[in-house]
Amino acid sequence: MMVVIQSLITTTLRMSIPVILASLAGVFSARAGIVAMGLEGMMLSGAFSAAYVTYITGNPFLGILGGILAGVVLSLVHGVLVIKFRLDQVIGGIGLNLFATGLTTVFMQLVWGNRGKSEMLNTIPSIKVPVLGKISPLLLIALITVGLAGYVLYKTVFGLHLRMVGENPTAAKTLGIYVNRIRFQSLIIVGILSGLSGAYLSIDHLNMFVRDMVAGRGFIALSIDILGRYTPGGILAGSLFFGFVDA
């Protein structure tokens, strides 16, 4: 019985990692006044880039950096579209998702000659902890990030400015806050978190990239943001609940 309980807890934590990171990305996007409809595409691009960099280097840690970079690039593209060119945020996000789906499929065919999945990849080594046994290092990173997100949002000047921009950009501008600069800075954070979330899926959760492997987790993250009232604590609880049900 204890073995079953331990396995359930470990699996719950493992399944919650990408959702925790993606949900936190959604929070920073929402606090900047931008609907994070493009999370799915950012995660997918991060998953593919992490897989590709790991494939050509054999190093999954470099793969993580590749996934983060891809997430940041797509997040900034989304920012240019919705901030600079004032494209509708929902349309821009959905377009980003479709773009990422098509682009990763094409590159899968070019790199691996297969539209369904990549070759087997090196994965991030697990670490052993008491009671839980082997866990992913990214679980620790995800939990630490929840605490850091709470600190940044509620204990720093940047967090105060970010929340003001999201709630009332006109009032923030009259106080001398550079609204667009804050938004782009928040989108960099969004890209880092969503890219890391995608990278986990391809080089930790699995050892390959699979077409459409994000499987709606970006939209699940948006739902968790709403249920968790865009607070790090609420997001952690919602993500763990999702992980438990999935487990």
Summary of the structure (lengths in Angstrom):
residues: 247
radius of gyration: 17.9
end to end distance: 16.2
largest distance: 61.2
contacts: 929
relative contact order: 0.24
helix: 76%
strand: 3%
